[in-house]
Amino acid sequence: MDTNGVSYMILQRVSPVTHSVGNCVKRVVVIVTSVLFFRTPVSPINSLGTGVALAGVFLYSRVKRIKPKPKTA
């Protein structure tokens, strides 16, 4: 199964926002891994972007825990 197939399979099980956050986390992990493993140089703007992405994921997870799910009729 290719990457798109796995992505669609996951999207069927979670909300689109959760899927999007997962993609964001995946990209941050790839960036951090490449910096550590390949010793890729990082500029201040790259660090800022990674920090913003991590902060967004953290805030989303906090809000999702606090906010109750709306009841459907």
N, C-alpha and C positions, 0 to 999 in steps of 0.2 A: 504494500500500500504506500502511495506517495505522500508527501507532506500535506498536499491539499486534502486528500482523503482523510487523513488523521484530523486535520483542522475542522472539516465538516462534521466528523464524528463527535468531536469534543463540543462543537457549537450546538449540536442537538441535545447535549446533556446539561449545558450551562447557559446562563444569560449572555447576550451579546456583549454587555459591558464587562462581565467577568472574563470572557474570552479575550477581549481587547486588553484588559489588564494583564492577563497571562502572557500575551504576546509582548507587552511592554517589559515584563519581568524577564522573559526569555532573552530579549535584546540586551538588557542590562547585564545579565549573566554572561552573555557572549562577549560583551565589551570588557567587563571586569576580568574574565578569563584570558582574553587576548592580551590585556595589559600585563597581567601577572605572568602568564606563561611565555608569551613572545616578547615581553619587555617593550611593548609599544609605547612610544612617548605620548604623554597626555598634556594637552594645553589647558590653561585655566577654563576656557569656554567649554571644553569637553567635560571637565570635571563638574562644572556648573550644570550642564545638561543631564549628566548622569544623576547628580543630586536631585534635580527637579523630578526626574523620572521616578527615582526611589521614593521621594516625598509624596508624589502623587499616588503611587501604589499603596504606601502606608496609610495615607489619609482615606483612600477609598476603602481599605479593609476596615479601618476604624468606624467609618460612617455606616458601612454595611452591617457591622455588628450591632450598632446602636439603633439604627432605624428599623422598626418592625416591617415585615412584608405586608403590603396591602392585601386585604381580603377580596377575593373575587366573588361575584354574585352567583 
